[in-house]
């Protein structure tokens, strides 16, 4: 899944993101607005992930979403 698909399906995905990462508030989700880079930053901030861990976690999550869409 690319960034455009992620942003285009944001309303559908934000609930799944909050289910996966419960520390992300509604305000955090509003700030993200479908931006994958912002998601990685929030994961670093809220969960203390390293840059690499945030990238890995976001990528795995997006792959999972992509497999469910196809």
N, CA, C and O atoms as a Tripos MOL2 file, in Angstrom:
@<TRIPOS>MOLECULE
protein
  280   279    70     0     0
PROTEIN
NO_CHARGES

@<TRIPOS>ATOM
      1 N           0.8530   -1.1720    0.0000 N.3       1 UNK1
      2 CA          0.0000    0.0000    0.0000 C.3       1 UNK1
      3 C           0.8970    1.2320    0.0000 C.2       1 UNK1
      4 O           1.8570    1.3200    0.7660 O.2       1 UNK1
      5 N           0.5720    2.1660   -0.8610 N.am      2 UNK2
      6 CA          1.3650    3.3910   -0.9030 C.3       2 UNK2
      7 C           0.6830    4.4910   -0.0880 C.2       2 UNK2
      8 O          -0.4360    4.3270    0.3990 O.2       2 UNK2
      9 N           1.3920    5.6170    0.0470 N.am      3 UNK3
     10 CA          0.8770    6.7180    0.8690 C.3       3 UNK3
     11 C          -0.4460    7.2540    0.3670 C.2       3 UNK3
     12 O          -1.3110    7.6040    1.1710 O.2       3 UNK3
     13 N          -0.6260    7.3280   -0.9400 N.am      4 UNK4
     14 CA         -1.8840    7.8530   -1.4830 C.3       4 UNK4
     15 C          -3.0630    6.9680   -1.1130 C.2       4 UNK4
     16 O          -4.1310    7.4670   -0.7600 O.2       4 UNK4
     17 N          -2.8710    5.6560   -1.1920 N.am      5 UNK5
     18 CA         -3.9420    4.7370   -0.8030 C.3       5 UNK5
     19 C          -4.2420    4.8520    0.6780 C.2       5 UNK5
     20 O          -5.4000    4.8000    1.0940 O.2       5 UNK5
     21 N          -3.2010    5.0060    1.4630 N.am      6 UNK6
     22 CA         -3.3700    5.1370    2.9090 C.3       6 UNK6
     23 C          -4.1560    6.4000    3.2320 C.2       6 UNK6
     24 O          -5.1100    6.3580    4.0100 O.2       6 UNK6
     25 N          -3.7640    7.5130    2.6420 N.am      7 UNK7
     26 CA         -4.4610    8.7810    2.8800 C.3       7 UNK7
     27 C          -5.8890    8.7220    2.3650 C.2       7 UNK7
     28 O          -6.8020    9.2460    3.0030 O.2       7 UNK7
     29 N          -6.0870    8.0940    1.2230 N.am      8 UNK8
     30 CA         -7.4210    8.0160    0.6340 C.3       8 UNK8
     31 C          -8.3950    7.1790    1.4370 C.2       8 UNK8
     32 O          -9.6060    7.3830    1.3540 O.2       8 UNK8
     33 N          -7.8810    6.2450    2.2100 N.am      9 UNK9
     34 CA         -8.7170    5.3680    3.0310 C.3       9 UNK9
     35 C          -8.5910    5.6920    4.5170 C.2       9 UNK9
     36 O          -8.8640    4.8490    5.3710 O.2       9 UNK9
     37 N          -8.1780    6.9130    4.8120 N.am     10 UNK10
     38 CA         -7.8730    7.2980    6.1840 C.3      10 UNK10
     39 C          -9.0260    7.0430    7.1390 C.2      10 UNK10
     40 O          -8.8060    6.4980    8.2210 O.2      10 UNK10
     41 N         -10.2310    7.4120    6.7810 N.am     11 UNK11
     42 CA        -11.3640    7.2370    7.6940 C.3      11 UNK11
     43 C         -11.5500    5.7710    8.0720 C.2      11 UNK11
     44 O         -11.9090    5.4580    9.2070 O.2      11 UNK11
     45 N         -11.3080    4.8930    7.1350 N.am     12 UNK12
     46 CA        -11.4340    3.4600    7.3930 C.3      12 UNK12
     47 C         -10.2980    2.9560    8.2900 C.2      12 UNK12
     48 O         -10.5190    2.1180    9.1640 O.2      12 UNK12
     49 N          -9.1110    3.4590    8.0760 N.am     13 UNK13
     50 CA         -7.9260    2.9360    8.7580 C.3      13 UNK13
     51 C          -7.6970    3.5030   10.1470 C.2      13 UNK13
     52 O          -7.0790    2.8410   10.9810 O.2      13 UNK13
     53 N          -8.1750    4.7030   10.4170 N.am     14 UNK14
     54 CA         -7.8210    5.3290   11.6940 C.3      14 UNK14
     55 C          -8.3350    4.5400   12.8870 C.2      14 UNK14
     56 O          -7.6700    4.4940   13.9220 O.2      14 UNK14
     57 N          -9.4790    3.9290   12.7720 N.am     15 UNK15
     58 CA         -9.9800    3.0920   13.8650 C.3      15 UNK15
     59 C          -9.1020    1.8750   14.0900 C.2      15 UNK15
     60 O          -8.8750    1.4630   15.2280 O.2      15 UNK15
     61 N          -8.6150    1.3090   13.0150 N.am     16 UNK16
     62 CA         -7.7320    0.1500   13.1220 C.3      16 UNK16
     63 C          -6.3930    0.5460   13.7380 C.2      16 UNK16
     64 O          -5.7950   -0.2190   14.4950 O.2      16 UNK16
     65 N          -5.9350    1.7350   13.4080 N.am     17 UNK17
     66 CA         -4.6800    2.2330   13.9720 C.3      17 UNK17
     67 C          -4.8340    2.4380   15.4700 C.2      17 UNK17
     68 O          -3.9590    2.0560   16.2470 O.2      17 UNK17
     69 N          -5.9440    3.0400   15.8760 N.am     18 UNK18
     70 CA         -6.1690    3.2620   17.3030 C.3      18 UNK18
     71 C          -6.3660    1.9410   18.0550 C.2      18 UNK18
     72 O          -6.0100    1.8390   19.2290 O.2      18 UNK18
     73 N          -6.9220    0.9470   17.3940 N.am     19 UNK19
     74 CA         -7.0450   -0.3670   18.0260 C.3      19 UNK19
     75 C          -5.6720   -0.9920   18.2390 C.2      19 UNK19
     76 O          -5.4200   -1.6240   19.2650 O.2      19 UNK19
     77 N          -4.8020   -0.8140   17.2770 N.am     20 UNK20
     78 CA         -3.4460   -1.3760   17.3550 C.3      20 UNK20
     79 C          -2.5700   -0.6000   18.3310 C.2      20 UNK20
     80 O          -1.8330   -1.1960   19.1160 O.2      20 UNK20
     81 N          -2.6470    0.7110   18.2860 N.am     21 UNK21
     82 CA         -1.8240    1.5690   19.1400 C.3      21 UNK21
     83 C          -2.7500    2.4620   19.9750 C.2      21 UNK21
     84 O          -3.0190    3.6070   19.6110 O.2      21 UNK21
     85 N          -3.2210    1.9300   21.0760 N.am     22 UNK22
     86 CA         -4.2180    2.5930   21.9080 C.3      22 UNK22
     87 C          -3.7730    3.8910   22.5600 C.2      22 UNK22
     88 O          -4.6120    4.6690   23.0140 O.2      22 UNK22
     89 N          -2.4750    4.1400   22.6170 N.am     23 UNK23
     90 CA         -1.9940    5.3850   23.2110 C.3      23 UNK23
     91 C          -2.2100    6.5800   22.2820 C.2      23 UNK23
     92 O          -2.0650    7.7270   22.7070 O.2      23 UNK23
     93 N          -2.5510    6.3250   21.0330 N.am     24 UNK24
     94 CA         -2.7950    7.4160   20.0890 C.3      24 UNK24
     95 C          -4.2040    7.9570   20.3170 C.2      24 UNK24
     96 O          -5.1940    7.2420   20.1660 O.2      24 UNK24
     97 N          -4.2690    9.2110   20.6760 N.am     25 UNK25
     98 CA         -5.5420    9.8500   20.9900 C.3      25 UNK25
     99 C          -6.2700   10.2950   19.7170 C.2      25 UNK25
    100 O          -5.7180   10.2510   18.6180 O.2      25 UNK25
    101 N          -7.5070   10.7180   19.8950 N.am     26 UNK26
    102 CA         -8.2620   11.2770   18.7680 C.3      26 UNK26
    103 C          -7.5400   12.5040   18.2110 C.2      26 UNK26
    104 O          -7.5170   12.7180   16.9990 O.2      26 UNK26
    105 N          -6.9580   13.2990   19.0920 N.am     27 UNK27
    106 CA         -6.2020   14.4650   18.6600 C.3      27 UNK27
    107 C          -4.9810   14.0450   17.8280 C.2      27 UNK27
    108 O          -4.6780   14.6680   16.8100 O.2      27 UNK27
    109 N          -4.2880   12.9960   18.2610 N.am     28 UNK28
    110 CA         -3.1580   12.4720   17.4870 C.3      28 UNK28
    111 C          -3.6200   12.0490   16.0980 C.2      28 UNK28
    112 O          -2.9620   12.3290   15.0960 O.2      28 UNK28
    113 N          -4.7530   11.3760   16.0580 N.am     29 UNK29
    114 CA         -5.2650   10.8860   14.7790 C.3      29 UNK29
    115 C          -5.6270   12.0450   13.8630 C.2      29 UNK29
    116 O          -5.4160   11.9720   12.6530 O.2      29 UNK29
    117 N          -6.1660   13.1050   14.4300 N.am     30 UNK30
    118 CA         -6.4950   14.2910   13.6390 C.3      30 UNK30
    119 C          -5.2260   14.9040   13.0580 C.2      30 UNK30
    120 O          -5.2220   15.3690   11.9180 O.2      30 UNK30
    121 N          -4.1620   14.9060   13.8320 N.am     31 UNK31
    122 CA         -2.8880   15.4520   13.3590 C.3      31 UNK31
    123 C          -2.2790   14.5860   12.2660 C.2      31 UNK31
    124 O          -1.6330   15.1030   11.3540 O.2      31 UNK31
    125 N          -2.4760   13.2920   12.3470 N.am     32 UNK32
    126 CA         -1.9000   12.3750   11.3440 C.3      32 UNK32
    127 C          -2.5290   12.5600    9.9710 C.2      32 UNK32
    128 O          -1.8240   12.6670    8.9680 O.2      32 UNK32
    129 N          -3.8570   12.5970    9.9300 N.am     33 UNK33
    130 CA         -4.6170   12.7670    8.6890 C.3      33 UNK33
    131 C          -4.0990   11.8900    7.5490 C.2      33 UNK33
    132 O          -4.0340   12.3330    6.4020 O.2      33 UNK33
    133 N          -3.7340   10.6570    7.8610 N.am     34 UNK34
    134 CA         -3.3310    9.7200    6.8240 C.3      34 UNK34
    135 C          -1.8800    9.7940    6.4110 C.2      34 UNK34
    136 O          -1.4910    9.1550    5.4330 O.2      34 UNK34
    137 N          -1.0720   10.5470    7.1170 N.am     35 UNK35
    138 CA          0.3300   10.7110    6.7490 C.3      35 UNK35
    139 C           1.1680    9.6400    7.4400 C.2      35 UNK35
    140 O           1.2740    9.6220    8.6660 O.2      35 UNK35
    141 N           1.7590    8.7530    6.6550 N.am     36 UNK36
    142 CA          2.5360    7.6470    7.1960 C.3      36 UNK36
    143 C           3.7520    8.1470    7.9740 C.2      36 UNK36
    144 O           4.0840    7.5950    9.0230 O.2      36 UNK36
    145 N           4.4060    9.1650    7.4820 N.am     37 UNK37
    146 CA          5.5730    9.7000    8.1860 C.3      37 UNK37
    147 C           5.1840   10.2320    9.5560 C.2      37 UNK37
    148 O           5.9170   10.0530   10.5290 O.2      37 UNK37
    149 N           4.0380   10.8820    9.6320 N.am     38 UNK38
    150 CA          3.5500   11.3910   10.9140 C.3      38 UNK38
    151 C           3.2160   10.2370   11.8560 C.2      38 UNK38
    152 O           3.4490   10.3290   13.0620 O.2      38 UNK38
    153 N           2.6720    9.1550   11.3090 N.am     39 UNK39
    154 CA          2.3750    7.9840   12.1240 C.3      39 UNK39
    155 C           3.6550    7.4530   12.7600 C.2      39 UNK39
    156 O           3.6790    7.1470   13.9520 O.2      39 UNK39
    157 N           4.6930    7.3470   11.9830 N.am     40 UNK40
    158 CA          5.9710    6.8560   12.5140 C.3      40 UNK40
    159 C           6.4730    7.7790   13.6220 C.2      40 UNK40
    160 O           6.9800    7.3080   14.6400 O.2      40 UNK40
    161 N           6.3370    9.0640   13.4320 N.am     41 UNK41
    162 CA          6.7580   10.0220   14.4510 C.3      41 UNK41
    163 C           5.9570    9.8790   15.7340 C.2      41 UNK41
    164 O           6.5110    9.9590   16.8310 O.2      41 UNK41
    165 N           4.6580    9.6680   15.5980 N.am     42 UNK42
    166 CA          3.8030    9.4870   16.7770 C.3      42 UNK42
    167 C           4.1520    8.1910   17.5050 C.2      42 UNK42
    168 O           4.1100    8.1370   18.7340 O.2      42 UNK42
    169 N           4.4930    7.1600   16.7550 N.am     43 UNK43
    170 CA          4.8850    5.9010   17.3860 C.3      43 UNK43
    171 C           6.1760    6.0820   18.1820 C.2      43 UNK43
    172 O           6.3320    5.5230   19.2680 O.2      43 UNK43
    173 N           7.0850    6.8600   17.6360 N.am     44 UNK44
    174 CA          8.3260    7.1520   18.3580 C.3      44 UNK44
    175 C           8.0120    7.9320   19.6370 C.2      44 UNK44
    176 O           8.5450    7.6310   20.7050 O.2      44 UNK44
    177 N           7.1580    8.9160   19.5180 N.am     45 UNK45
    178 CA          6.8270    9.7940   20.6400 C.3      45 UNK45
    179 C           6.0560    9.0600   21.7370 C.2      45 UNK45
    180 O           6.4180    9.1360   22.9110 O.2      45 UNK45
    181 N           5.0030    8.3560   21.3580 N.am     46 UNK46
    182 CA          4.0980    7.7500   22.3440 C.3      46 UNK46
    183 C           4.6070    6.4210   22.9020 C.2      46 UNK46
    184 O           4.3260    6.0730   24.0490 O.2      46 UNK46
    185 N           5.3600    5.6790   22.0780 N.am     47 UNK47
    186 CA          5.7920    4.3490   22.4860 C.3      47 UNK47
    187 C           7.2950    4.2400   22.7110 C.2      47 UNK47
    188 O           7.7830    3.1930   23.1380 O.2      47 UNK47
    189 N           8.0250    5.3010   22.4290 N.am     48 UNK48
    190 CA          9.4650    5.2700   22.6280 C.3      48 UNK48
    191 C          10.1990    4.4070   21.6180 C.2      48 UNK48
    192 O          11.3230    3.9710   21.8680 O.2      48 UNK48
    193 N           9.5660    4.1590   20.4770 N.am     49 UNK49
    194 CA         10.2040    3.3630   19.4300 C.3      49 UNK49
    195 C          11.3900    4.1170   18.8480 C.2      49 UNK49
    196 O          11.4100    5.3470   18.8100 O.2      49 UNK49
    197 N          12.3670    3.3620   18.4010 N.am     50 UNK50
    198 CA         13.4490    3.9490   17.6130 C.3      50 UNK50
    199 C          12.9000    4.2320   16.2230 C.2      50 UNK50
    200 O          11.8110    3.7770   15.8740 O.2      50 UNK50
    201 N          13.6470    4.9770   15.4410 N.am     51 UNK51
    202 CA         13.2450    5.2660   14.0610 C.3      51 UNK51
    203 C          13.0080    3.9580   13.2930 C.2      51 UNK51
    204 O          12.0160    3.8090   12.5800 O.2      51 UNK51
    205 N          13.9390    3.0240   13.4590 N.am     52 UNK52
    206 CA         13.8430    1.7530   12.7430 C.3      52 UNK52
    207 C          12.6410    0.9360   13.2130 C.2      52 UNK52
    208 O          11.9350    0.3480   12.3950 O.2      52 UNK52
    209 N          12.4070    0.8950   14.5140 N.am     53 UNK53
    210 CA         11.2650    0.1440   15.0580 C.3      53 UNK53
    211 C           9.9410    0.7540   14.5900 C.2      53 UNK53
    212 O           9.0200    0.0220   14.2290 O.2      53 UNK53
    213 N           9.8380    2.0760   14.5920 N.am     54 UNK54
    214 CA          8.6190    2.7400   14.1250 C.3      54 UNK54
    215 C           8.3650    2.4230   12.6580 C.2      54 UNK54
    216 O           7.2340    2.1410   12.2600 O.2      54 UNK54
    217 N           9.4240    2.4700   11.8600 N.am     55 UNK55
    218 CA          9.3050    2.1540   10.4340 C.3      55 UNK55
    219 C           8.8560    0.7030   10.2460 C.2      55 UNK55
    220 O           7.9790    0.4200    9.4290 O.2      55 UNK55
    221 N           9.4570   -0.2050   11.0000 N.am     56 UNK56
    222 CA          9.1260   -1.6270   10.9060 C.3      56 UNK56
    223 C           7.6780   -1.8850   11.3100 C.2      56 UNK56
    224 O           6.9510   -2.5920   10.6110 O.2      56 UNK56
    225 N           7.2640   -1.3180   12.4290 N.am     57 UNK57
    226 CA          5.8910   -1.5190   12.9170 C.3      57 UNK57
    227 C           4.8570   -0.9470   11.9470 C.2      57 UNK57
    228 O           3.8480   -1.5930   11.6660 O.2      57 UNK57
    229 N           5.1010    0.2550   11.4360 N.am     58 UNK58
    230 CA          4.1700    0.8650   10.4780 C.3      58 UNK58
    231 C           4.1110    0.0420    9.1940 C.2      58 UNK58
    232 O           3.0330   -0.1560    8.6330 O.2      58 UNK58
    233 N           5.2470   -0.4300    8.7340 N.am     59 UNK59
    234 CA          5.2870   -1.2310    7.5010 C.3      59 UNK59
    235 C           4.5170   -2.5390    7.6630 C.2      59 UNK59
    236 O           3.7520   -2.9270    6.7790 O.2      59 UNK59
    237 N           4.7200   -3.2170    8.7940 N.am     60 UNK60
    238 CA          3.9990   -4.4690    9.0360 C.3      60 UNK60
    239 C           2.4940   -4.2210    9.0900 C.2      60 UNK60
    240 O           1.7090   -5.0040    8.5560 O.2      60 UNK60
    241 N           2.1060   -3.1430    9.7280 N.am     61 UNK61
    242 CA          0.6930   -2.8100    9.8370 C.3      61 UNK61
    243 C           0.0920   -2.5320    8.4600 C.2      61 UNK61
    244 O          -0.9970   -3.0130    8.1450 O.2      61 UNK61
    245 N           0.8030   -1.7580    7.6430 N.am     62 UNK62
    246 CA          0.3140   -1.4370    6.3020 C.3      62 UNK62
    247 C           0.2300   -2.6780    5.4240 C.2      62 UNK62
    248 O          -0.7030   -2.8160    4.6330 O.2      62 UNK62
    249 N           1.1930   -3.5760    5.5580 N.am     63 UNK63
    250 CA          1.1420   -4.8370    4.8020 C.3      63 UNK63
    251 C          -0.0940   -5.6500    5.1910 C.2      63 UNK63
    252 O          -0.7620   -6.2400    4.3420 O.2      63 UNK63
    253 N          -0.3800   -5.6660    6.4860 N.am     64 UNK64
    254 CA         -1.5630   -6.3840    6.9620 C.3      64 UNK64
    255 C          -2.8470   -5.7760    6.3920 C.2      64 UNK64
    256 O          -3.7380   -6.4990    5.9450 O.2      64 UNK64
    257 N          -2.9340   -4.4480    6.4110 N.am     65 UNK65
    258 CA         -4.1010   -3.7790    5.8310 C.3      65 UNK65
    259 C          -4.2110   -4.0790    4.3330 C.2      65 UNK65
    260 O          -5.2990   -4.3410    3.8200 O.2      65 UNK65
    261 N          -3.0860   -4.0380    3.6530 N.am     66 UNK66
    262 CA         -3.0580   -4.2730    2.2180 C.3      66 UNK66
    263 C          -3.5480   -5.6900    1.8900 C.2      66 UNK66
    264 O          -4.2850   -5.8810    0.9230 O.2      66 UNK66
    265 N          -3.1480   -6.6650    2.6770 N.am     67 UNK67
    266 CA         -3.5570   -8.0500    2.4120 C.3      67 UNK67
    267 C          -5.0530   -8.2190    2.6140 C.2      67 UNK67
    268 O          -5.6750   -9.0470    1.9470 O.2      67 UNK67
    269 N          -5.6380   -7.4540    3.5180 N.am     68 UNK68
    270 CA         -7.0840   -7.5400    3.7570 C.3      68 UNK68
    271 C          -7.8840   -6.8480    2.6650 C.2      68 UNK68
    272 O          -9.0330   -7.2110    2.4100 O.2      68 UNK68
    273 N          -7.2820   -5.8490    2.0150 N.am     69 UNK69
    274 CA         -7.9690   -5.1150    0.9600 C.3      69 UNK69
    275 C          -8.0300   -5.9270   -0.3240 C.2      69 UNK69
    276 O          -9.0130   -5.8740   -1.0630 O.2      69 UNK69
    277 N          -6.9830   -6.6650   -0.5750 N.am     70 UNK70
    278 CA         -6.9110   -7.4220   -1.8460 C.3      70 UNK70
    279 C          -7.7220   -8.6580   -1.8300 C.2      70 UNK70
    280 O          -7.7560   -9.3870   -2.8210 O.2      70 UNK70
@<TRIPOS>BOND
     1     1     2 1
     2     2     3 1
     3     3     4 2
     4     3     5 am
     5     5     6 1
     6     6     7 1
     7     7     8 2
     8     7     9 am
     9     9    10 1
    10    10    11 1
    11    11    12 2
    12    11    13 am
    13    13    14 1
    14    14    15 1
    15    15    16 2
    16    15    17 am
    17    17    18 1
    18    18    19 1
    19    19    20 2
    20    19    21 am
    21    21    22 1
    22    22    23 1
    23    23    24 2
    24    23    25 am
    25    25    26 1
    26    26    27 1
    27    27    28 2
    28    27    29 am
    29    29    30 1
    30    30    31 1
    31    31    32 2
    32    31    33 am
    33    33    34 1
    34    34    35 1
    35    35    36 2
    36    35    37 am
    37    37    38 1
    38    38    39 1
    39    39    40 2
    40    39    41 am
    41    41    42 1
    42    42    43 1
    43    43    44 2
    44    43    45 am
    45    45    46 1
    46    46    47 1
    47    47    48 2
    48    47    49 am
    49    49    50 1
    50    50    51 1
    51    51    52 2
    52    51    53 am
    53    53    54 1
    54    54    55 1
    55    55    56 2
    56    55    57 am
    57    57    58 1
    58    58    59 1
    59    59    60 2
    60    59    61 am
    61    61    62 1
    62    62    63 1
    63    63    64 2
    64    63    65 am
    65    65    66 1
    66    66    67 1
    67    67    68 2
    68    67    69 am
    69    69    70 1
    70    70    71 1
    71    71    72 2
    72    71    73 am
    73    73    74 1
    74    74    75 1
    75    75    76 2
    76    75    77 am
    77    77    78 1
    78    78    79 1
    79    79    80 2
    80    79    81 am
    81    81    82 1
    82    82    83 1
    83    83    84 2
    84    83    85 am
    85    85    86 1
    86    86    87 1
    87    87    88 2
    88    87    89 am
    89    89    90 1
    90    90    91 1
    91    91    92 2
    92    91    93 am
    93    93    94 1
    94    94    95 1
    95    95    96 2
    96    95    97 am
    97    97    98 1
    98    98    99 1
    99    99   100 2
   100    99   101 am
   101   101   102 1
   102   102   103 1
   103   103   104 2
   104   103   105 am
   105   105   106 1
   106   106   107 1
   107   107   108 2
   108   107   109 am
   109   109   110 1
   110   110   111 1
   111   111   112 2
   112   111   113 am
   113   113   114 1
   114   114   115 1
   115   115   116 2
   116   115   117 am
   117   117   118 1
   118   118   119 1
   119   119   120 2
   120   119   121 am
   121   121   122 1
   122   122   123 1
   123   123   124 2
   124   123   125 am
   125   125   126 1
   126   126   127 1
   127   127   128 2
   128   127   129 am
   129   129   130 1
   130   130   131 1
   131   131   132 2
   132   131   133 am
   133   133   134 1
   134   134   135 1
   135   135   136 2
   136   135   137 am
   137   137   138 1
   138   138   139 1
   139   139   140 2
   140   139   141 am
   141   141   142 1
   142   142   143 1
   143   143   144 2
   144   143   145 am
   145   145   146 1
   146   146   147 1
   147   147   148 2
   148   147   149 am
   149   149   150 1
   150   150   151 1
   151   151   152 2
   152   151   153 am
   153   153   154 1
   154   154   155 1
   155   155   156 2
   156   155   157 am
   157   157   158 1
   158   158   159 1
   159   159   160 2
   160   159   161 am
   161   161   162 1
   162   162   163 1
   163   163   164 2
   164   163   165 am
   165   165   166 1
   166   166   167 1
   167   167   168 2
   168   167   169 am
   169   169   170 1
   170   170   171 1
   171   171   172 2
   172   171   173 am
   173   173   174 1
   174   174   175 1
   175   175   176 2
   176   175   177 am
   177   177   178 1
   178   178   179 1
   179   179   180 2
   180   179   181 am
   181   181   182 1
   182   182   183 1
   183   183   184 2
   184   183   185 am
   185   185   186 1
   186   186   187 1
   187   187   188 2
   188   187   189 am
   189   189   190 1
   190   190   191 1
   191   191   192 2
   192   191   193 am
   193   193   194 1
   194   194   195 1
   195   195   196 2
   196   195   197 am
   197   197   198 1
   198   198   199 1
   199   199   200 2
   200   199   201 am
   201   201   202 1
   202   202   203 1
   203   203   204 2
   204   203   205 am
   205   205   206 1
   206   206   207 1
   207   207   208 2
   208   207   209 am
   209   209   210 1
   210   210   211 1
   211   211   212 2
   212   211   213 am
   213   213   214 1
   214   214   215 1
   215   215   216 2
   216   215   217 am
   217   217   218 1
   218   218   219 1
   219   219   220 2
   220   219   221 am
   221   221   222 1
   222   222   223 1
   223   223   224 2
   224   223   225 am
   225   225   226 1
   226   226   227 1
   227   227   228 2
   228   227   229 am
   229   229   230 1
   230   230   231 1
   231   231   232 2
   232   231   233 am
   233   233   234 1
   234   234   235 1
   235   235   236 2
   236   235   237 am
   237   237   238 1
   238   238   239 1
   239   239   240 2
   240   239   241 am
   241   241   242 1
   242   242   243 1
   243   243   244 2
   244   243   245 am
   245   245   246 1
   246   246   247 1
   247   247   248 2
   248   247   249 am
   249   249   250 1
   250   250   251 1
   251   251   252 2
   252   251   253 am
   253   253   254 1
   254   254   255 1
   255   255   256 2
   256   255   257 am
   257   257   258 1
   258   258   259 1
   259   259   260 2
   260   259   261 am
   261   261   262 1
   262   262   263 1
   263   263   264 2
   264   263   265 am
   265   265   266 1
   266   266   267 1
   267   267   268 2
   268   267   269 am
   269   269   270 1
   270   270   271 1
   271   271   272 2
   272   271   273 am
   273   273   274 1
   274   274   275 1
   275   275   276 2
   276   275   277 am
   277   277   278 1
   278   278   279 1
   279   279   280 2
@<TRIPOS>SUBSTRUCTURE
     1 UNK1         2 RESIDUE 1 A UNK
     2 UNK2         6 RESIDUE 1 A UNK
     3 UNK3        10 RESIDUE 1 A UNK
     4 UNK4        14 RESIDUE 1 A UNK
     5 UNK5        18 RESIDUE 1 A UNK
     6 UNK6        22 RESIDUE 1 A UNK
     7 UNK7        26 RESIDUE 1 A UNK
     8 UNK8        30 RESIDUE 1 A UNK
     9 UNK9        34 RESIDUE 1 A UNK
    10 UNK10       38 RESIDUE 1 A UNK
    11 UNK11       42 RESIDUE 1 A UNK
    12 UNK12       46 RESIDUE 1 A UNK
    13 UNK13       50 RESIDUE 1 A UNK
    14 UNK14       54 RESIDUE 1 A UNK
    15 UNK15       58 RESIDUE 1 A UNK
    16 UNK16       62 RESIDUE 1 A UNK
    17 UNK17       66 RESIDUE 1 A UNK
    18 UNK18       70 RESIDUE 1 A UNK
    19 UNK19       74 RESIDUE 1 A UNK
    20 UNK20       78 RESIDUE 1 A UNK
    21 UNK21       82 RESIDUE 1 A UNK
    22 UNK22       86 RESIDUE 1 A UNK
    23 UNK23       90 RESIDUE 1 A UNK
    24 UNK24       94 RESIDUE 1 A UNK
    25 UNK25       98 RESIDUE 1 A UNK
    26 UNK26      102 RESIDUE 1 A UNK
    27 UNK27      106 RESIDUE 1 A UNK
    28 UNK28      110 RESIDUE 1 A UNK
    29 UNK29      114 RESIDUE 1 A UNK
    30 UNK30      118 RESIDUE 1 A UNK
    31 UNK31      122 RESIDUE 1 A UNK
    32 UNK32      126 RESIDUE 1 A UNK
    33 UNK33      130 RESIDUE 1 A UNK
    34 UNK34      134 RESIDUE 1 A UNK
    35 UNK35      138 RESIDUE 1 A UNK
    36 UNK36      142 RESIDUE 1 A UNK
    37 UNK37      146 RESIDUE 1 A UNK
    38 UNK38      150 RESIDUE 1 A UNK
    39 UNK39      154 RESIDUE 1 A UNK
    40 UNK40      158 RESIDUE 1 A UNK
    41 UNK41      162 RESIDUE 1 A UNK
    42 UNK42      166 RESIDUE 1 A UNK
    43 UNK43      170 RESIDUE 1 A UNK
    44 UNK44      174 RESIDUE 1 A UNK
    45 UNK45      178 RESIDUE 1 A UNK
    46 UNK46      182 RESIDUE 1 A UNK
    47 UNK47      186 RESIDUE 1 A UNK
    48 UNK48      190 RESIDUE 1 A UNK
    49 UNK49      194 RESIDUE 1 A UNK
    50 UNK50      198 RESIDUE 1 A UNK
    51 UNK51      202 RESIDUE 1 A UNK
    52 UNK52      206 RESIDUE 1 A UNK
    53 UNK53      210 RESIDUE 1 A UNK
    54 UNK54      214 RESIDUE 1 A UNK
    55 UNK55      218 RESIDUE 1 A UNK
    56 UNK56      222 RESIDUE 1 A UNK
    57 UNK57      226 RESIDUE 1 A UNK
    58 UNK58      230 RESIDUE 1 A UNK
    59 UNK59      234 RESIDUE 1 A UNK
    60 UNK60      238 RESIDUE 1 A UNK
    61 UNK61      242 RESIDUE 1 A UNK
    62 UNK62      246 RESIDUE 1 A UNK
    63 UNK63      250 RESIDUE 1 A UNK
    64 UNK64      254 RESIDUE 1 A UNK
    65 UNK65      258 RESIDUE 1 A UNK
    66 UNK66      262 RESIDUE 1 A UNK
    67 UNK67      266 RESIDUE 1 A UNK
    68 UNK68      270 RESIDUE 1 A UNK
    69 UNK69      274 RESIDUE 1 A UNK
    70 UNK70      278 RESIDUE 1 A UNK
